[in-house]
Amino acid sequence: MAGAVINKAEIEYAAMLTVLDFQTEFMKSAYSHVRVSVYDELIYVTSVRSASIPAEKELGRSPEGHELLRRFHRTLFDSCQHVLQKRMEQATA
């Protein structure tokens, strides 16, 4: 987002676009819904994937597979969190 972000709605919109772009370009994932809320200096983001790949659906059928997928996606996100953080700082500055 070009220029200075001045209000809560603009911050939320900039954060939403940043998360969607990050998920699409960097993580190669498609999300159908991203919700952003701003509380003081905290930006809270929730996202819903549009679809899982068939292998994830199959793995997720068992409790052990579901837990493995959860840990995998958490670790994947944690490993590239610094990239998203930089993008968020640029978008909301």
N, C-alpha and C positions, 0 to 999 in steps of 0.2 A: 504494500500500500504506500503510495507516494505521499510525501508531505507529513505533517505532524498529526498524530492521532489525538483527538481532543476530548472525546467523551466515551462513556461506557459502551454504547452501542457500536461505535467505530472500533474500539479495542476488541470487543467480542467478534465482530465481523472479520477483522484482520487476523485474529487468532484462528478462527474457523477456516479461513482460506489457507493459512499457513499449515495447519494440521492436515487438511485435505491434500494440499500439494506435497507435503512431506510423505504422507502415506502412499500417494500415487507414484511419485518420482523416486523416492529413496527406498521405501519398503516394498514397492510393487504390489500393494494391496488396494482393493477397492472398498470404500466405505459408503454406505447409503445414507447415514445420518451422523452428523457431528453436532453436539450441543456444547455451547461455551457459556460459562457464567463467570463474572468477575466479582470477587469479594475483596475489597480493599486492595491489597497488592498481590492477591492470589488469582490466577486464571485457572479455572477448573474445566477440564474437557472430558466429555464422554463420547465414545464413538461406537457405531454398530457396523459390523462388516456386512457388505451386501450378499456375499456368498462364500462358503468355504470350498476349498478344492476337494474333489472326491476322496483323496487319501486322508485328509483331515476329518472328513465326515466318518469314514470307516474307523479311523483310530479313536475318535471321540465316542464311540459306542460303548466302550468299557470305562469304568471309573479310573482305572490306571492310565488308559489312553487319554482320557479327558484331562487328567492331572498333568500328564506329559506335555500335551498341547499347551495347557495354561502356562507351564514353566518355560516352554520353548518360546512362546510369544512374549512373555515377560522378559526373558533373557535377551531376545532379539531387540526389543524396544530399549532395554537398559544399555545395550552395547552401542546404540546410536543416538542416545538421548542428547548428547552434546550437540549434535547436528541440529536437532529440533530446537534446542534451547537457543542457539545462535540465530536461527531463522525467526523465532518468536521475538527475540530482543530487537532484531532489525524491523520486524513488522509492527511492533507496538511502540517503538521509540519516537 
